[in-house]
Amino acid sequence: MATDLANRSNNVVDPGSNAAAVTPNDSTDLTYTTRAVYVGGAGNLAVVMAGGQTVTFTGVTAGALLPIRVSRVMSTNTTATTILAIW
């Protein structure tokens, strides 16, 4: 019998239930803080973490799923492509 996950709490440690393509932007936050970020095309990923720090993940491989909570994906210093926010 399948478990009914529709009524489960939306806890931060639960897997993501939504995803959306990200257009990197230096001044606009994402609609939601992510649970993870998927990178489809290799490169660098500059983000603002949920805690406020701006960091650049260098050399992210294509197909990587980063378990990071970010509020923004920066345009400056981001060379990775096909980025998805998962929340």
Contacts in CASP RR format, 6 or more apart in sequence:
PFRMAT RR
TARGET T0000
AUTHOR 0000-0000-0000
METHOD contacts of the structure
MODEL  1
MATDLANRSNNVVDPGSNAAAVTPNDSTDLTYTTRAVYVGGAGNLAVVMA
GGQTVTFTGVTAGALLPIRVSRVMSTNTTATTILAIW
8 14 0 8 1.000
10 17 0 8 1.000
12 35 0 8 1.000
12 69 0 8 1.000
14 35 0 8 1.000
15 35 0 8 1.000
16 35 0 8 1.000
16 36 0 8 1.000
16 86 0 8 1.000
16 87 0 8 1.000
17 87 0 8 1.000
18 32 0 8 1.000
18 86 0 8 1.000
18 87 0 8 1.000
19 38 0 8 1.000
19 84 0 8 1.000
19 85 0 8 1.000
19 86 0 8 1.000
19 87 0 8 1.000
20 31 0 8 1.000
20 84 0 8 1.000
20 85 0 8 1.000
21 82 0 8 1.000
21 83 0 8 1.000
21 84 0 8 1.000
22 30 0 8 1.000
22 37 0 8 1.000
22 73 0 8 1.000
22 83 0 8 1.000
22 84 0 8 1.000
22 85 0 8 1.000
24 46 0 8 1.000
24 73 0 8 1.000
24 74 0 8 1.000
24 75 0 8 1.000
24 78 0 8 1.000
24 83 0 8 1.000
25 72 0 8 1.000
25 73 0 8 1.000
25 74 0 8 1.000
25 75 0 8 1.000
26 72 0 8 1.000
26 74 0 8 1.000
26 75 0 8 1.000
26 76 0 8 1.000
28 72 0 8 1.000
29 48 0 8 1.000
29 71 0 8 1.000
29 72 0 8 1.000
30 70 0 8 1.000
30 71 0 8 1.000
30 72 0 8 1.000
30 73 0 8 1.000
30 85 0 8 1.000
32 85 0 8 1.000
32 87 0 8 1.000
33 50 0 8 1.000
33 69 0 8 1.000
33 70 0 8 1.000
33 71 0 8 1.000
33 87 0 8 1.000
34 68 0 8 1.000
34 69 0 8 1.000
34 70 0 8 1.000
34 85 0 8 1.000
34 86 0 8 1.000
34 87 0 8 1.000
35 67 0 8 1.000
35 69 0 8 1.000
35 86 0 8 1.000
35 87 0 8 1.000
36 65 0 8 1.000
36 66 0 8 1.000
36 67 0 8 1.000
36 68 0 8 1.000
36 86 0 8 1.000
37 45 0 8 1.000
37 47 0 8 1.000
37 65 0 8 1.000
37 66 0 8 1.000
37 68 0 8 1.000
37 70 0 8 1.000
37 73 0 8 1.000
37 83 0 8 1.000
37 84 0 8 1.000
37 85 0 8 1.000
37 86 0 8 1.000
38 63 0 8 1.000
38 64 0 8 1.000
38 65 0 8 1.000
38 66 0 8 1.000
38 83 0 8 1.000
38 84 0 8 1.000
38 86 0 8 1.000
39 45 0 8 1.000
39 60 0 8 1.000
39 61 0 8 1.000
39 62 0 8 1.000
39 63 0 8 1.000
39 64 0 8 1.000
39 65 0 8 1.000
39 66 0 8 1.000
39 80 0 8 1.000
39 81 0 8 1.000
39 82 0 8 1.000
39 83 0 8 1.000
40 62 0 8 1.000
40 63 0 8 1.000
40 64 0 8 1.000
40 80 0 8 1.000
40 81 0 8 1.000
40 82 0 8 1.000
40 83 0 8 1.000
40 84 0 8 1.000
41 62 0 8 1.000
41 63 0 8 1.000
41 80 0 8 1.000
41 81 0 8 1.000
41 82 0 8 1.000
42 59 0 8 1.000
42 60 0 8 1.000
42 61 0 8 1.000
42 62 0 8 1.000
42 80 0 8 1.000
43 58 0 8 1.000
43 59 0 8 1.000
43 60 0 8 1.000
43 79 0 8 1.000
43 80 0 8 1.000
43 81 0 8 1.000
44 56 0 8 1.000
44 57 0 8 1.000
44 58 0 8 1.000
44 59 0 8 1.000
44 60 0 8 1.000
44 77 0 8 1.000
44 78 0 8 1.000
44 79 0 8 1.000
44 80 0 8 1.000
45 56 0 8 1.000
45 57 0 8 1.000
45 60 0 8 1.000
45 66 0 8 1.000
45 73 0 8 1.000
45 78 0 8 1.000
45 80 0 8 1.000
45 83 0 8 1.000
46 54 0 8 1.000
46 55 0 8 1.000
46 56 0 8 1.000
46 57 0 8 1.000
46 73 0 8 1.000
46 74 0 8 1.000
46 75 0 8 1.000
46 76 0 8 1.000
46 77 0 8 1.000
46 78 0 8 1.000
47 54 0 8 1.000
47 55 0 8 1.000
47 56 0 8 1.000
47 57 0 8 1.000
47 68 0 8 1.000
47 70 0 8 1.000
47 72 0 8 1.000
47 73 0 8 1.000
47 74 0 8 1.000
48 54 0 8 1.000
48 70 0 8 1.000
48 71 0 8 1.000
48 72 0 8 1.000
48 74 0 8 1.000
49 55 0 8 1.000
49 68 0 8 1.000
49 69 0 8 1.000
49 70 0 8 1.000
49 71 0 8 1.000
50 69 0 8 1.000
50 70 0 8 1.000
50 71 0 8 1.000
51 69 0 8 1.000
51 71 0 8 1.000
52 71 0 8 1.000
54 74 0 8 1.000
56 77 0 8 1.000
56 78 0 8 1.000
57 66 0 8 1.000
60 66 0 8 1.000
60 80 0 8 1.000
65 86 0 8 1.000
70 85 0 8 1.000
73 83 0 8 1.000
73 85 0 8 1.000
END
